[in-house]
Amino acid sequence: MSPLRLGVSLQPRWPLDDGAGALRAARRAEELGFDHVAVGNRLLDSGFGLDTDPFVLLSAVAGATTRLRLLTSVLVAPYYPALVLANQAATLDVISGGRLILGVGTGWNPDEFTAVGVPAGERGARTDDHLGAAKALWSRRPADFDGPFTGLRAAHLGVPPVTPGGPPVWIGGHSDAALRRVVRFSDGWYGSGVDAAEVADVRRRLRDLAGAEHADRLTLASAGFLTPPGRPLGGAAPTAASVADDLARLAEAGLTECTLWLPLAAEHMGRAMEWIAAEVTPRLT
């Protein structure tokens, strides 16, 4: 069983005027030994406080930290033109020294798709197109790519990534289409609020699609919630022991990365991370 690496989300209920709070939390996460921090992708007000652009906030985090990996959780690929997405990800890969993990999803919010002028019904096809174009741009100079939404001829990306072949890509989703996208374009799968049985099922389905050798090279990662709205780790009245037991079961099922989401008031973020580092993490080793 591989050791389970823990990260934290930088999206508790930050006050709208406290963008620096996320940077303080990221620095504290690094001091406490967490593996990564994660930022989601919302364009319109979600009602949860500070809804930042993931590339912008994680660029600031890159400058405020030295070791912490940076996860988009998840970037909605159809919101971005393929060339813009590839160049922004490569830029963040460069300025972070190769610490970016590009978590990608197809999105769901009809209001945001309307606002950016992208038909929601094209989100799957556009995600495939944009990932294919990005992979080409990250791997070859010049790059050619001919997709339904993106055409490139002898294109040189503005900045090549420092990570060979581009930053690792984790793709979210549980549908058959999402798992086929994982096999075709990514380095890993990213779930949300899963239990051990669901991880084992995804692993089996990936093996059926890609064969054991390919599937077993893929990272299995997921977000895990310590409070609602997601299924809480450790049950309805979690303790350090019950949270650690849940995480251990996820690791036994094949999960190697877990992002802990803490949808709580921002002023409690530091204490929550300290509790995890002091009480939960030692039980996993």
C-alpha positions as CSV (number, residue, x, y, z in Angstrom):
1,M,0.0,0.0,0.0
2,S,1.4,3.4,-1.0
3,P,1.5,6.1,1.6
4,L,-1.5,8.5,1.5
5,R,-0.4,12.1,0.9
6,L,-2.7,14.8,2.3
7,G,-3.5,18.3,0.9
8,V,-5.9,21.0,1.9
9,S,-8.3,23.1,0.0
10,L,-7.9,26.9,0.1
11,Q,-11.6,27.5,-0.2
12,P,-13.1,27.9,3.3
13,R,-15.4,31.0,3.7
14,W,-12.8,33.7,3.2
15,P,-14.1,37.2,3.6
16,L,-14.3,39.0,0.3
17,D,-11.6,41.5,1.3
18,D,-9.1,39.0,2.6
19,G,-7.3,37.5,-0.3
20,A,-4.1,37.4,1.8
21,G,-5.8,34.9,4.2
22,A,-5.4,32.2,1.6
23,L,-1.7,32.9,1.3
24,R,-1.3,32.7,5.1
25,A,-3.1,29.4,5.1
26,A,-0.9,28.1,2.3
27,R,2.3,29.0,4.1
28,R,1.0,27.3,7.3
29,A,0.0,24.2,5.3
30,E,3.6,24.0,4.0
31,E,5.0,24.4,7.6
32,L,2.7,21.6,8.8
33,G,3.9,19.2,6.1
34,F,0.9,19.0,3.9
35,D,1.6,17.8,0.3
36,H,-0.5,20.3,-1.7
37,V,-3.1,23.0,-1.7
38,A,-6.1,23.1,-4.0
39,V,-8.2,25.9,-5.5
40,G,-11.4,25.4,-7.5
41,N,-12.7,27.3,-10.5
42,R,-15.8,29.5,-10.0
43,L,-16.5,32.5,-12.2
44,L,-19.7,33.7,-10.6
45,D,-20.4,34.3,-6.9
46,S,-21.0,31.0,-5.2
47,G,-22.1,32.4,-1.9
48,F,-19.0,30.9,-0.2
49,G,-17.0,34.1,0.0
50,L,-13.8,34.6,-2.0
51,D,-14.1,32.9,-5.4
52,T,-10.7,33.3,-7.0
53,D,-9.3,32.4,-10.3
54,P,-7.2,29.3,-9.7
55,F,-4.3,30.2,-11.9
56,V,-4.0,33.7,-10.3
57,L,-4.3,32.5,-6.7
58,L,-2.0,29.5,-7.2
59,S,0.6,31.8,-8.8
60,A,0.6,33.9,-5.7
61,V,0.9,30.7,-3.6
62,A,3.8,29.6,-5.7
63,G,5.6,32.8,-4.7
64,A,4.8,32.4,-1.1
65,T,5.9,28.8,-0.7
66,T,8.8,26.6,-1.8
67,R,7.7,22.9,-1.6
68,L,3.9,22.8,-1.6
69,R,2.3,21.3,-4.8
70,L,-0.4,23.4,-6.4
71,L,-3.7,21.7,-7.5
72,T,-6.5,23.1,-9.6
73,S,-9.5,21.3,-8.2
74,V,-10.9,21.4,-10.7
75,L,-10.3,23.7,-13.6
76,V,-13.2,23.8,-16.0
77,A,-11.4,23.3,-19.3
78,P,-14.2,24.5,-21.6
79,Y,-14.2,28.0,-20.0
80,Y,-10.7,28.6,-21.6
81,P,-9.6,28.7,-25.2
82,A,-7.2,25.7,-25.6
83,L,-4.1,27.9,-26.3
84,V,-4.8,30.1,-23.3
85,L,-5.3,27.1,-21.0
86,A,-2.0,25.5,-22.3
87,N,0.0,28.7,-21.9
88,Q,-1.4,29.6,-18.5
89,A,-0.7,26.1,-17.1
90,A,2.8,26.1,-18.6
91,T,3.5,29.5,-17.1
92,L,2.4,28.4,-13.6
93,D,4.5,25.2,-14.1
94,V,7.5,27.4,-14.8
95,I,7.2,29.9,-12.0
96,S,6.4,27.2,-9.4
97,G,9.4,25.1,-10.4
98,G,7.2,22.2,-11.6
99,R,4.8,22.1,-8.7
100,L,1.5,22.4,-10.6
101,I,-1.0,19.5,-10.8
102,L,-3.7,20.4,-13.4
103,G,-7.0,19.0,-12.1
104,V,-9.5,19.2,-14.9
105,G,-13.2,18.7,-15.2
106,T,-16.0,19.4,-17.8
107,G,-18.0,21.7,-15.5
108,W,-21.7,21.8,-14.6
109,N,-22.9,25.4,-13.9
110,P,-25.3,26.5,-16.7
111,D,-25.1,30.1,-15.7
112,E,-21.3,30.2,-16.0
113,F,-21.4,28.5,-19.4
114,T,-24.0,31.0,-20.6
115,A,-21.8,33.9,-19.3
116,V,-18.7,32.7,-21.2
117,G,-20.7,32.0,-24.3
118,V,-19.9,28.2,-24.4
119,P,-22.7,25.8,-25.1
120,A,-23.0,23.5,-22.1
121,G,-23.7,20.6,-24.4
122,E,-20.3,20.9,-25.9
123,R,-18.4,20.7,-22.6
124,G,-17.2,17.1,-23.0
125,A,-16.0,17.5,-26.5
126,R,-14.3,20.8,-25.8
127,T,-12.5,19.3,-22.8
128,D,-11.1,16.5,-25.0
129,D,-10.1,19.0,-27.6
130,H,-8.4,21.4,-25.2
131,L,-6.5,18.6,-23.4
132,G,-5.3,17.2,-26.7
133,A,-4.1,20.6,-27.9
134,A,-2.4,21.3,-24.6
135,K,-0.6,18.0,-24.6
136,A,0.6,18.7,-28.1
137,L,1.8,22.2,-27.2
138,W,3.6,21.0,-24.1
139,S,5.4,18.1,-25.8
140,R,6.4,19.5,-29.2
141,R,7.9,22.7,-30.7
142,P,6.5,23.3,-33.2
143,A,3.2,21.6,-32.5
144,D,0.4,20.6,-34.9
145,F,-3.1,19.8,-33.7
146,D,-6.4,19.4,-35.6
147,G,-9.4,19.2,-33.3
148,P,-13.1,20.2,-33.6
149,F,-12.5,23.5,-31.8
150,T,-8.8,24.1,-32.0
151,G,-6.4,24.1,-35.0
152,L,-2.7,24.6,-34.7
153,R,0.0,24.6,-37.4
154,A,3.7,24.8,-36.5
155,A,2.7,26.5,-33.2
156,H,5.3,27.5,-30.5
157,L,3.8,27.9,-27.1
158,G,4.7,31.2,-25.5
159,V,6.5,29.5,-22.6
160,P,7.4,25.8,-22.6
161,P,6.7,24.0,-19.3
162,V,9.6,22.9,-17.1
163,T,8.0,19.5,-16.5
164,P,8.7,17.3,-19.5
165,G,5.5,16.8,-21.4
166,G,3.7,19.4,-19.2
167,P,2.3,19.3,-15.7
168,P,0.5,16.2,-14.5
169,V,-3.2,16.2,-15.3
170,W,-5.8,14.6,-13.1
171,I,-9.3,14.4,-14.5
172,G,-12.4,14.5,-12.4
173,G,-15.7,12.6,-12.9
174,H,-17.2,9.1,-12.4
175,S,-19.0,8.6,-15.7
176,D,-17.7,6.2,-18.4
177,A,-16.9,9.2,-20.6
178,A,-14.8,10.8,-17.7
179,L,-12.9,7.5,-17.2
180,R,-12.2,7.2,-20.9
181,R,-10.9,10.8,-20.8
182,V,-8.6,9.8,-17.9
183,V,-7.1,6.9,-19.9
184,R,-6.7,9.0,-23.0
185,F,-5.3,12.3,-21.7
186,S,-4.3,12.2,-18.0
187,D,-1.9,11.0,-15.4
188,G,-4.6,10.4,-12.8
189,W,-8.2,10.3,-11.7
190,Y,-9.7,12.8,-9.2
191,G,-12.9,12.1,-7.3
192,S,-14.9,13.9,-4.7
193,G,-16.2,12.6,-1.4
194,V,-15.6,8.9,-2.3
195,D,-15.5,5.9,0.0
196,A,-13.2,2.9,-0.3
197,A,-15.7,0.9,-2.3
198,E,-16.0,3.7,-4.9
199,V,-12.3,4.0,-5.2
200,A,-12.0,0.2,-5.8
201,D,-14.8,0.4,-8.4
202,V,-13.0,3.2,-10.3
203,R,-9.8,1.3,-10.2
204,R,-11.5,-1.8,-11.6
205,R,-13.2,0.2,-14.3
206,L,-9.9,1.9,-15.3
207,R,-8.3,-1.5,-15.5
208,D,-11.1,-2.8,-17.8
209,L,-10.7,0.3,-20.1
210,A,-6.9,0.5,-20.2
211,G,-5.5,-2.8,-18.9
212,A,-3.8,-3.3,-15.5
213,E,-0.4,-2.1,-16.6
214,H,-1.6,1.3,-17.8
215,A,-4.3,1.7,-15.1
216,D,-1.9,1.0,-12.3
217,R,0.4,3.8,-13.4
218,L,-2.4,6.3,-12.9
219,T,-2.7,8.3,-9.7
220,L,-5.9,7.8,-7.8
221,A,-6.8,11.0,-5.9
222,S,-9.9,12.5,-4.4
223,A,-11.2,15.4,-2.3
224,G,-12.5,14.4,1.1
225,F,-14.7,16.5,3.3
226,L,-14.2,17.0,7.1
227,T,-17.6,18.8,7.4
228,P,-20.7,18.8,5.2
229,P,-21.8,19.4,2.4
230,G,-19.8,16.4,1.3
231,R,-19.9,13.0,3.1
232,P,-17.7,13.6,6.1
233,L,-14.6,11.6,6.7
234,G,-14.9,9.7,10.0
235,G,-18.7,9.8,10.1
236,A,-21.3,12.2,11.5
237,A,-19.3,12.7,14.7
238,P,-15.7,12.4,13.5
239,T,-12.7,11.9,15.8
240,A,-9.0,11.8,14.9
241,A,-9.2,8.0,15.0
242,S,-12.3,7.7,12.9
243,V,-11.0,10.1,10.2
244,A,-7.6,8.2,10.1
245,D,-9.5,4.9,9.8
246,D,-11.5,6.3,6.8
247,L,-8.3,7.6,5.2
248,A,-6.6,4.2,5.8
249,R,-9.4,2.4,4.1
250,L,-9.2,4.8,1.1
251,A,-5.4,4.1,0.9
252,E,-6.0,0.3,1.0
253,A,-8.4,0.7,-1.9
254,G,-5.7,2.4,-4.0
255,L,-6.0,6.1,-3.2
256,T,-2.6,7.8,-3.0
257,E,-3.7,11.5,-2.7
258,C,-6.5,13.1,-0.7
259,T,-7.4,16.8,-0.6
260,L,-9.1,17.7,2.6
261,W,-11.9,20.2,2.1
262,L,-12.7,22.4,5.1
263,P,-15.9,24.4,4.2
264,L,-15.7,26.4,7.4
265,A,-15.2,30.0,8.5
266,A,-11.8,31.2,7.5
267,E,-10.7,32.1,11.1
268,H,-10.9,28.4,11.9
269,M,-8.7,27.2,9.0
270,G,-5.3,27.3,10.9
271,R,-6.6,25.4,13.9
272,A,-8.2,22.8,11.7
273,M,-5.0,22.2,9.7
274,E,-3.0,22.0,13.0
275,W,-5.5,19.4,14.4
276,I,-5.1,17.3,11.2
277,A,-1.3,17.5,11.4
278,A,-1.1,16.8,15.1
279,E,-3.9,14.2,15.6
280,V,-4.7,12.6,12.2
281,T,-1.6,12.4,10.2
282,P,0.5,10.5,12.8
283,R,-2.1,7.8,12.9
284,L,-1.6,7.1,9.1
285,T,2.2,6.4,9.4
